[in-house]
Amino acid sequence: MQFLQKTVMQETVSGKKDRDLNLLMQLTWIVFAVQVAYLLFFAWKGGMLRPWSAVRRPVRSKRRFAVFFPAYKEDRVIVEAVESFLRQDYPADFYEVVVISDRMQDRTNERLSGLPVTLLEADFENSSKARALTFAVDKLDRKRYDVAVVMDADNTVQPDFLRRLNETFETGTRAVQAHRQAKNRNTPTAVLDAVSEEINNAVFRAGHIRSGLSSALTGSGMAFDYGWFRDNIRKTCTAGEDKELEALLLKQGIYIHYLPDVPVYDEKTQRGEAFGNQRRRWLAAQFGALAKGLRDLPGAIAGGNFDYADKLFQWMLLPRAVLIAGILFFGVLFTAADPVWGIKWGILLWLIGLAVAMAIPDSHADRQLSGALRKAPGLAAGMVLNLFRLRGVNKRFIHTEHGDESVVN
């Protein structure tokens, strides 16, 4: 009798363990499946429904633009970027280029002083783009401008950039993100960085706009109603000021538009180490913004602010490289426990591959990308490790150095 009771108890414990394991496998798969479905839907909306362009309307007035170039140790690139911007076919007396020079060399500042720009020299104890922009707004006449434009020190644009922004703000837009794209693909890391940017453009910008949701901001090539920007840039305090601005806009019910046919050319990271540091900063900014805003999620849903609710959910997503690595890891792990799960995880892997393929523009699907993919596993491993190295990163500035580097094969 005791033997029977012991056997029944063992079978009961064993059955409970099997049920617990099966539940764990199901929940893990669902978590990954929801993220894959999200990416797949918006990749389809933004990547497969090309071509399209922003709506243009007749312009009745010319707006005054303040164009900000925060520049921290950007001696290699800032002069070229500013000179490029000054070639606008927009009236010169309707825009002002403002360079915030932070720890740049005297000879760089002298060259900038010879250009028709406003040069503000700063020396922050703890540098950040948020501090530079707040410093600049405080220095400028608060009544002179209609639109604030935020650039990076390496960004270049086409001559019709401000004219196109003026047309957009004529429609009543208060915040807009231009199409940031690569101006270099000269190393495998730069190629992967460039294609990652385009996938983000398809999923988080074009795909969202086509679904009636706001575009994501991307740190530069951004334009805002000047009054709103002046009042809100002071509220940003982390290394992820673009995420903070997104949250402020969406909490206030302000729609963020996207201009797919107004390019801003951005220098892509050329070395693996710089790529890792950059992604580490971005991850810290994303999870920092999520931690700060997560308490707003129930209220956003209850109040019908689905734009803001979507943004908070978007910040919950794992980076694509980590998501793919996770699918491979759990696919192998759980298939060892139950071979049926191999099919389910295989479907997820195929679907996320489909999402990525739909989001990549034809111009980037070439031999350079094929060759660069050999470097992808190493960069993905670095992304996974970065998840464990985020402590304190969002509170300090990690500079991504720009300028020509030696080509890596």
C-alpha positions as CSV (number, residue, x, y, z in Angstrom):
1,M,0.0,0.0,0.0
2,Q,2.8,2.4,0.9
3,F,4.5,1.5,-2.3
4,L,1.3,2.3,-4.3
5,Q,1.0,5.7,-2.5
6,K,4.6,6.5,-3.2
7,T,4.2,5.6,-6.9
8,V,1.1,7.8,-7.2
9,M,2.8,10.7,-5.5
10,Q,5.8,10.4,-7.8
11,E,3.6,10.3,-10.9
12,T,1.7,13.3,-9.6
13,V,4.9,15.3,-9.0
14,S,6.2,14.2,-12.4
15,G,2.9,15.2,-14.1
16,K,3.0,18.6,-12.4
17,K,6.6,19.2,-13.6
18,D,5.5,18.3,-17.1
19,R,2.6,20.7,-17.0
20,D,4.8,23.5,-15.5
21,L,7.3,22.9,-18.3
22,N,4.7,23.0,-21.0
23,L,3.2,26.2,-19.5
24,L,6.6,27.8,-19.5
25,M,7.3,26.8,-23.1
26,Q,3.9,28.1,-24.2
27,L,4.3,31.5,-22.4
28,T,7.8,31.9,-23.7
29,W,6.6,31.2,-27.3
30,I,3.7,33.7,-26.9
31,V,6.0,36.4,-25.7
32,F,8.2,36.0,-28.8
33,A,5.3,35.5,-31.1
34,V,3.6,38.7,-30.1
35,Q,6.8,40.7,-30.9
36,V,7.3,38.9,-34.2
37,A,3.7,39.6,-35.2
38,Y,4.1,43.3,-34.4
39,L,7.2,43.6,-36.5
40,L,5.7,41.6,-39.3
41,F,2.5,43.7,-39.5
42,F,4.3,47.1,-39.6
43,A,7.0,45.8,-41.9
44,W,4.3,44.8,-44.4
45,K,2.6,48.2,-44.0
46,G,5.8,50.2,-44.4
47,G,8.0,48.0,-46.6
48,M,5.8,46.2,-49.1
49,L,3.4,49.0,-50.0
50,R,5.9,51.2,-51.8
51,P,6.2,53.7,-53.4
52,W,4.5,56.6,-51.6
53,S,5.3,60.2,-50.8
54,A,4.1,62.9,-48.4
55,V,1.1,65.1,-49.3
56,R,2.1,68.6,-50.6
57,R,-0.1,71.7,-50.3
58,P,0.2,75.2,-51.6
59,V,2.2,77.4,-49.2
60,R,0.8,80.7,-48.1
61,S,3.7,81.8,-45.8
62,K,7.3,81.1,-45.1
63,R,8.2,80.0,-41.6
64,R,11.3,81.0,-39.8
65,F,13.5,78.1,-38.9
66,A,16.1,77.7,-36.1
67,V,18.4,74.8,-37.1
68,F,20.4,73.3,-34.3
69,F,23.6,71.4,-34.7
70,P,24.8,70.1,-31.3
71,A,28.5,69.3,-31.7
72,Y,30.5,67.5,-29.1
73,K,34.1,66.9,-30.2
74,E,32.9,66.8,-33.8
75,D,35.8,68.6,-35.4
76,R,36.0,66.1,-38.3
77,V,32.5,66.5,-39.7
78,I,30.8,69.7,-38.4
79,V,32.1,72.2,-40.9
80,E,31.1,70.0,-43.9
81,A,27.7,69.4,-42.5
82,V,27.0,73.1,-41.8
83,E,28.4,74.2,-45.2
84,S,26.1,71.6,-46.8
85,F,23.1,73.0,-45.0
86,L,23.8,76.5,-46.0
87,R,23.1,75.6,-49.6
88,Q,19.3,75.7,-49.0
89,D,17.1,77.1,-51.7
90,Y,15.1,78.7,-48.9
91,P,15.5,82.5,-48.2
92,A,18.6,83.0,-46.1
93,D,16.9,85.5,-43.8
94,F,14.2,82.9,-42.9
95,Y,16.5,80.4,-41.3
96,E,19.4,80.5,-38.8
97,V,21.9,77.7,-38.3
98,V,22.9,77.4,-34.7
99,V,26.0,75.4,-33.8
100,I,26.5,74.4,-30.2
101,S,30.2,73.8,-29.9
102,D,31.2,71.7,-26.9
103,R,34.8,70.9,-26.5
104,M,35.8,71.4,-30.1
105,Q,39.2,72.8,-31.2
106,D,39.8,76.5,-31.6
107,R,40.6,76.1,-35.3
108,T,37.2,74.4,-35.8
109,N,35.4,77.3,-34.0
110,E,37.4,79.8,-36.1
111,R,36.2,78.1,-39.3
112,L,32.6,78.1,-38.1
113,S,32.9,81.8,-37.1
114,G,33.7,82.6,-40.8
115,L,30.3,81.1,-41.9
116,P,26.9,82.8,-41.7
117,V,25.9,80.8,-38.6
118,T,25.3,81.5,-34.9
119,L,28.1,79.8,-32.9
120,L,27.5,79.1,-29.2
121,E,30.4,77.8,-27.3
122,A,29.6,75.6,-24.3
123,D,31.7,73.6,-21.9
124,F,29.4,71.3,-19.9
125,E,30.7,69.3,-17.0
126,N,28.4,66.5,-18.2
127,S,27.8,66.9,-21.9
128,S,24.6,65.7,-23.6
129,K,22.5,66.7,-26.6
130,A,19.6,67.6,-24.2
131,R,21.9,70.1,-22.3
132,A,23.2,71.6,-25.6
133,L,19.7,72.1,-27.0
134,T,18.5,73.7,-23.8
135,F,21.5,75.9,-23.7
136,A,20.9,77.1,-27.2
137,V,17.2,77.8,-26.7
138,D,18.0,79.8,-23.6
139,K,20.4,81.9,-25.7
140,L,18.1,82.7,-28.6
141,D,15.3,85.3,-28.9
142,R,12.2,83.3,-27.9
143,K,9.9,85.2,-30.4
144,R,11.9,84.9,-33.7
145,Y,11.2,81.4,-34.9
146,D,8.3,79.2,-36.0
147,V,10.1,75.8,-36.3
148,A,13.0,74.2,-34.5
149,V,15.1,71.6,-36.5
150,V,17.4,69.3,-34.7
151,M,20.4,67.8,-36.7
152,D,23.4,65.7,-35.8
153,A,26.9,67.1,-36.5
154,D,27.4,64.7,-39.4
155,N,24.1,65.2,-41.1
156,T,23.7,66.6,-44.6
157,V,20.6,67.4,-46.6
158,Q,19.4,68.3,-50.0
159,P,18.8,72.0,-51.0
160,D,15.0,71.7,-50.8
161,F,15.0,70.4,-47.2
162,L,13.6,73.5,-45.5
163,R,11.2,74.2,-48.3
164,R,9.8,70.7,-47.9
165,L,9.5,71.2,-44.1
166,N,7.7,74.5,-44.7
167,E,5.2,72.8,-46.9
168,T,4.6,70.1,-44.2
169,F,4.1,72.6,-41.4
170,E,1.6,74.4,-43.7
171,T,-0.7,71.4,-43.1
172,G,-0.8,72.1,-39.3
173,T,1.9,69.6,-38.4
174,R,3.6,70.3,-35.1
175,A,6.2,67.5,-35.1
176,V,7.9,65.7,-38.0
177,Q,10.7,63.2,-38.7
178,A,12.5,63.2,-42.0
179,H,13.9,60.1,-43.7
180,R,17.3,59.6,-42.1
181,Q,19.4,57.3,-44.3
182,A,23.0,56.3,-44.8
183,K,25.6,58.4,-46.6
184,N,28.3,55.7,-46.3
185,R,28.4,51.9,-46.6
186,N,32.1,51.6,-46.7
187,T,32.6,48.8,-44.1
188,P,30.6,45.7,-43.1
189,T,29.5,47.4,-39.9
190,A,28.4,50.5,-41.8
191,V,26.4,48.3,-44.2
192,L,24.6,46.6,-41.3
193,D,24.0,49.9,-39.6
194,A,22.5,51.4,-42.8
195,V,20.1,48.4,-43.3
196,S,19.1,48.5,-39.7
197,E,18.2,52.2,-40.1
198,E,16.0,51.4,-43.1
199,I,14.3,48.5,-41.4
200,N,13.4,50.9,-38.5
201,N,12.2,53.5,-41.1
202,A,9.9,50.9,-42.6
203,V,8.5,49.4,-39.3
204,F,8.5,52.3,-36.9
205,R,8.0,55.2,-39.2
206,A,6.4,54.4,-42.6
207,G,4.5,51.4,-41.3
208,H,3.1,53.4,-38.4
209,I,2.1,56.4,-40.4
210,R,0.2,54.1,-42.8
211,S,-1.6,52.6,-39.8
212,G,-2.7,56.0,-38.5
213,L,-0.1,56.0,-35.7
214,S,2.7,58.5,-35.0
215,S,6.2,58.0,-36.5
216,A,9.1,57.3,-34.1
217,L,11.7,60.0,-33.8
218,T,15.3,59.1,-34.5
219,G,17.5,61.7,-32.9
220,S,18.1,64.0,-35.9
221,G,16.3,65.2,-38.9
222,M,13.5,66.2,-36.5
223,A,11.4,69.4,-36.6
224,F,9.0,70.8,-34.1
225,D,6.8,73.8,-33.5
226,Y,9.3,76.2,-32.0
227,G,7.1,77.3,-29.1
228,W,6.4,73.7,-28.1
229,F,10.1,72.7,-28.5
230,R,11.2,75.7,-26.4
231,D,8.9,74.8,-23.6
232,N,9.6,71.1,-23.6
233,I,13.3,70.6,-24.4
234,R,14.0,71.7,-20.8
235,K,12.1,68.7,-19.6
236,T,14.6,66.2,-21.1
237,C,17.5,65.1,-19.0
238,T,18.8,61.8,-20.2
239,A,21.0,60.5,-23.1
240,G,17.8,59.5,-24.9
241,E,16.3,63.0,-25.4
242,D,14.5,61.8,-28.6
243,K,12.6,59.2,-26.6
244,E,11.7,61.8,-24.0
245,L,10.5,64.2,-26.7
246,E,8.4,61.3,-28.2
247,A,6.7,60.7,-24.8
248,L,6.0,64.3,-24.2
249,L,4.5,64.8,-27.7
250,L,2.3,61.7,-27.5
251,K,1.1,62.3,-23.9
252,Q,0.0,65.7,-25.1
253,G,-1.8,64.2,-28.1
254,I,0.5,65.7,-30.7
255,Y,0.9,63.5,-33.8
256,I,4.4,62.9,-35.2
257,H,4.5,62.9,-39.0
258,Y,7.1,61.2,-41.3
259,L,8.5,62.4,-44.6
260,P,9.8,59.4,-46.5
261,D,10.9,61.5,-49.5
262,V,12.8,64.2,-47.5
263,P,16.2,62.6,-46.8
264,V,18.7,63.4,-44.1
265,Y,22.1,61.7,-44.8
266,D,23.7,60.3,-41.7
267,E,27.1,58.8,-41.3
268,K,26.9,55.2,-40.3
269,T,29.1,53.6,-37.7
270,Q,32.1,52.0,-39.3
271,R,33.6,49.9,-36.5
272,G,32.2,47.1,-34.4
273,E,33.2,48.7,-31.1
274,A,31.5,52.0,-31.8
275,F,28.5,50.1,-33.1
276,G,28.2,48.3,-29.8
277,N,28.6,51.4,-27.7
278,Q,26.0,53.2,-29.8
279,R,23.5,50.4,-29.4
280,R,24.2,50.2,-25.7
281,R,23.3,53.8,-25.3
282,W,20.1,53.3,-27.4
283,L,19.0,50.3,-25.4
284,A,19.5,52.2,-22.1
285,A,17.5,55.1,-23.5
286,Q,14.7,52.8,-24.7
287,F,14.4,50.9,-21.4
288,G,14.8,54.1,-19.4
289,A,11.9,55.7,-21.3
290,L,9.9,52.5,-20.8
291,A,10.5,52.4,-17.0
292,K,9.5,56.1,-16.7
293,G,6.4,55.8,-18.8
294,L,5.1,52.3,-18.1
295,R,2.9,53.5,-15.3
296,D,1.1,55.6,-17.9
297,L,0.0,52.6,-19.9
298,P,-3.3,51.8,-18.2
299,G,-4.3,55.5,-18.3
300,A,-3.3,55.8,-22.0
301,I,-5.5,52.8,-22.9
302,A,-8.4,53.9,-20.8
303,G,-8.2,57.4,-22.2
304,G,-8.0,56.2,-25.8
305,N,-4.5,57.5,-26.4
306,F,-3.5,54.5,-28.5
307,D,-0.6,56.4,-30.0
308,Y,1.1,56.7,-26.6
309,A,0.1,53.1,-25.6
310,D,1.6,51.8,-28.9
311,K,4.8,53.7,-28.1
312,L,5.1,52.2,-24.7
313,F,4.6,48.7,-26.2
314,Q,7.1,49.5,-28.9
315,W,9.7,50.2,-26.2
316,M,9.0,46.8,-24.7
317,L,10.2,45.1,-27.8
318,L,13.6,43.3,-27.7
319,P,16.1,44.5,-30.3
320,R,15.8,42.5,-33.5
321,A,19.2,40.8,-33.1
322,V,18.3,39.8,-29.6
323,L,14.9,38.6,-30.7
324,I,16.4,36.4,-33.4
325,A,19.0,35.1,-31.0
326,G,16.3,34.3,-28.5
327,I,14.2,32.4,-31.0
328,L,17.2,30.3,-31.9
329,F,18.2,29.7,-28.3
330,F,14.7,28.7,-27.0
331,G,14.0,26.8,-30.2
332,V,16.9,24.5,-29.6
333,L,16.3,24.3,-25.9
334,F,12.6,23.5,-26.0
335,T,12.9,21.2,-29.0
336,A,15.2,19.0,-26.9
337,A,12.3,18.7,-24.4
338,D,9.6,18.2,-27.0
339,P,10.4,17.9,-30.8
340,V,7.0,19.4,-31.7
341,W,8.2,22.8,-30.4
342,G,10.8,22.8,-33.1
343,I,8.1,23.4,-35.7
344,K,6.6,26.3,-33.7
345,W,9.9,28.0,-33.1
346,G,10.8,27.4,-36.7
347,I,7.7,29.2,-37.9
348,L,8.7,32.2,-35.7
349,L,12.2,32.2,-37.2
350,W,10.7,32.1,-40.7
351,L,8.2,34.9,-40.0
352,I,10.8,37.3,-38.5
353,G,13.0,36.6,-41.5
354,L,10.1,37.5,-43.7
355,A,9.5,40.8,-41.8
356,V,13.1,41.8,-42.1
357,A,13.1,41.0,-45.8
358,M,10.0,43.0,-46.4
359,A,11.4,46.0,-44.6
360,I,14.8,46.1,-46.4
361,P,14.6,48.4,-49.5
362,D,15.8,47.1,-52.8
363,S,18.7,49.5,-52.9
364,H,20.2,47.8,-49.8
365,A,19.6,44.2,-50.9
366,D,22.9,43.8,-52.7
367,R,26.3,42.0,-52.5
368,Q,27.6,44.4,-49.9
369,L,24.8,43.3,-47.6
370,S,25.4,39.6,-48.3
371,G,29.1,40.0,-47.4
372,A,28.3,42.1,-44.3
373,L,26.0,39.4,-42.9
374,R,29.0,37.4,-41.9
375,K,29.7,40.0,-39.3
376,A,26.1,40.0,-38.0
377,P,26.5,37.1,-35.5
378,G,29.3,38.9,-33.7
379,L,27.3,42.1,-33.5
380,A,24.2,40.2,-32.3
381,A,26.3,38.6,-29.5
382,G,27.4,42.1,-28.5
383,M,23.8,43.3,-28.4
384,V,22.9,40.4,-26.1
385,L,25.8,41.2,-23.8
386,N,24.7,44.9,-23.8
387,L,21.5,43.9,-22.1
388,F,23.6,43.2,-19.0
389,R,25.7,46.4,-19.2
390,L,23.0,49.1,-19.1
391,R,23.3,50.2,-15.5
392,G,23.9,54.0,-15.4
393,V,24.3,54.4,-19.1
394,N,21.2,56.5,-19.6
395,K,22.5,59.0,-17.2
396,R,25.8,59.7,-19.0
397,F,26.7,60.7,-22.5
398,I,28.5,58.1,-24.7
399,H,29.9,59.8,-27.7
400,T,29.9,58.1,-31.1
401,E,32.9,59.5,-33.0
402,H,32.3,60.5,-36.6
403,G,34.6,60.9,-39.5
404,D,36.5,58.7,-41.9
405,E,38.0,55.5,-40.5
406,S,40.1,52.9,-42.2
407,V,38.0,50.5,-44.2
408,V,37.4,47.1,-42.5
409,N,37.1,44.1,-44.8
